[in-house]
């Protein structure tokens, strides 16, 4: 297969396993490209991409921007904090104004769930969801799976535990879809208050005990505690969270195997993960960041392929 | 189903040896030369030539790389079916080296144009030469000509030249296929 089955990347939920295989295969080539002395290909030189970030982001925005530049696309950046959105402009108006400047692809980060879906029904440009509220963050899930595949050879049959704030996490949902599609087993672990009510309906198991979860898994994907999204107190103190769900070296040493530690960033060092774990050999956190560029190049390239003039 | 054999196994064998000798004439011990097979179909030819140079002319340490040009093509988004990329494998900087591109058939010259752009990402070669097994005459879209050629042929536009290698087909051969069996 050489074509994606979707016209936009709104969520992993819409993808088929063949799409993921194609994205990974293409990303392999781009990973080689970004390790060359000159890290650029001219494929997208007549494509314009708008990065619309209605919510703060550092890593994802930089990663997308770099991916777009390495493909030679023209790019424009937009962040809501410095724009007319503050003056009361609607999402469709903002986007249509940008599209009249002849933009082909939109990378959208938005605080509301389904913003990308909604937009895709009203515009013809390709949309890549770079995170919508607590819904999906497909490129993150793809780069996570890609990093597991790189480290362990395959995702099929691997046991992955996602630890922490599942309730406010778009990374968790996209990861669950992506891992299950590739035949991995998924468990979630975290304080009961931060676990969505019907999450087990997706076929994931909930484990309350961190040590048991770590003993079971091959890979632990540790999520950030999203203080900024918490309108009420979900756990008594950070100290208690650290004691029950923080990963430290002693805990990892107590397990008789070397599990892989992942984190989508940004890390709260000393909260969900200690520095010695984050910087250890077991951690593939920086590989995830490198792979992020290759994965995003692959997705943009494959979607751009569908644009005919 | 019209399929005409242009070159048989024996003819290819002779041509490959001649091309190897021509390379030796210009590149001596190959210490400052890098051979680059153009993906996907130039790889077999490149491997064959390297084998001849090593086994029969005792030339050691030949630098051989593979170059994929998919991301450098000028027909991205203009084809009906998307192209699948292959692996690029160049583990050396080509700065100040003599580079020889190796491909099976030279037709419009557009692949070689893409390869000329692609190789720049690995440095600035001293010079670049082109070796092809089949040179289709009168079909060029660009001012590109081979430095070494196995056989020059005149083939009408609707016909295709296909090079078969025994590594994936049953025997070495070069065929001309007409349009109804593309």
Interface residues (C-beta under 8 A of the other chain):
Chain A: X2 X3 X26 X28 X29 X32 X33 X36 X37 X38 X39 X40 X41 X42 X43 X44 X301 X304 X305 X307 X308 X309
Chain B: X68 X70 X71 X72 X76 X77 X78 X81 X82 X83 X84 X85 X87 X88 X93 X117 X120 X121 X122 X123
